[in-house]
Amino acid sequence: MILIHKDKSKFFNASTCGDNCGKWLLKIGEMSDAVINLRHLMDFGNREFEIEVLSTHQIVRNMKELIFEVRCNKRQSHRSGFG
């Protein structure tokens, strides 16, 4: 988590973080942009946020939108032979 906050020159695999890191990732994102990789749907809680899903370039503002975007993106990648 400290490296995600301090080192903006790298992308970090946040999939190794549990859902308890969601609130901290949002706090880091409020201070500055951070690029992370997630291979699971992390629970960012019930509050509003702003996350860009880089694979689709869509901005999501809550968990409902994030879930929808991830599911739609997963269906598209399976149709195209990726994923």
C-alpha positions as CSV (number, residue, x, y, z in Angstrom):
1,M,0.0,0.0,0.0
2,I,2.9,2.4,0.8
3,L,4.4,1.8,-2.6
4,I,1.1,2.3,-4.4
5,H,1.0,5.7,-2.6
6,K,4.6,6.7,-3.1
7,D,5.8,5.2,-6.4
8,K,3.8,6.5,-9.3
9,S,6.3,5.1,-11.9
10,K,5.0,1.5,-11.5
11,F,1.7,-0.4,-11.7
12,F,0.9,-2.6,-8.7
13,N,-0.9,-5.8,-8.5
14,A,-3.5,-5.1,-5.8
15,S,-5.1,-8.5,-6.2
16,T,-3.0,-9.7,-3.3
17,C,-4.8,-7.2,-1.1
18,G,-8.0,-8.2,0.6
19,D,-11.2,-6.2,0.5
20,N,-10.0,-4.4,3.7
21,C,-7.6,-2.5,1.4
22,G,-10.4,-1.0,-0.6
23,K,-10.9,2.0,1.6
24,W,-7.2,2.7,1.7
25,L,-6.9,2.5,-2.1
26,L,-9.7,5.0,-2.4
27,K,-7.9,7.3,0.1
28,I,-4.7,7.0,-1.9
29,G,-6.7,7.8,-5.1
30,E,-8.2,10.9,-3.4
31,M,-4.6,12.3,-2.9
32,S,-3.3,11.4,-6.4
33,D,-3.9,9.0,-9.3
34,A,-2.8,5.5,-8.8
35,V,-2.8,2.6,-11.3
36,I,-3.4,-0.8,-10.0
37,N,-4.2,-4.2,-11.4
38,L,-7.1,-6.2,-9.9
39,R,-7.9,-9.8,-10.8
40,H,-10.9,-9.9,-8.5
41,L,-13.8,-7.7,-7.8
42,M,-12.7,-5.7,-4.7
43,D,-15.4,-4.4,-2.4
44,F,-14.9,-0.6,-2.2
45,G,-17.9,-0.2,0.1
46,N,-21.1,1.7,-0.1
47,R,-19.8,5.2,-0.6
48,E,-19.4,7.1,-3.8
49,F,-16.0,7.1,-5.6
50,E,-14.5,7.6,-9.0
51,I,-12.5,4.8,-10.6
52,E,-11.5,4.5,-14.3
53,V,-11.6,1.0,-15.5
54,L,-8.6,1.2,-17.9
55,S,-9.6,-1.9,-19.9
56,T,-12.8,-0.1,-21.0
57,H,-11.9,3.6,-20.3
58,Q,-15.2,3.9,-18.4
59,I,-15.6,5.9,-15.2
60,V,-17.6,4.2,-12.4
61,R,-18.8,5.9,-9.3
62,N,-20.1,3.2,-7.0
63,M,-20.0,-0.6,-6.6
64,K,-23.2,-1.2,-8.7
65,E,-21.6,0.5,-11.7
66,L,-18.3,-1.3,-11.1
67,I,-19.9,-4.7,-11.0
68,F,-21.8,-3.9,-14.1
69,E,-18.7,-2.7,-15.9
70,V,-16.6,-5.7,-14.9
71,R,-19.3,-8.2,-15.9
72,C,-19.9,-6.5,-19.3
73,N,-16.1,-6.4,-19.9
74,K,-15.8,-10.0,-19.0
75,R,-18.5,-11.0,-21.4
76,Q,-16.9,-9.0,-24.2
77,S,-13.4,-10.5,-23.6
78,H,-14.8,-14.0,-23.7
79,R,-16.6,-13.3,-27.0
80,S,-13.3,-12.0,-28.5
81,G,-11.3,-14.9,-27.3
82,F,-9.5,-13.1,-24.5
83,G,-9.8,-13.8,-20.7
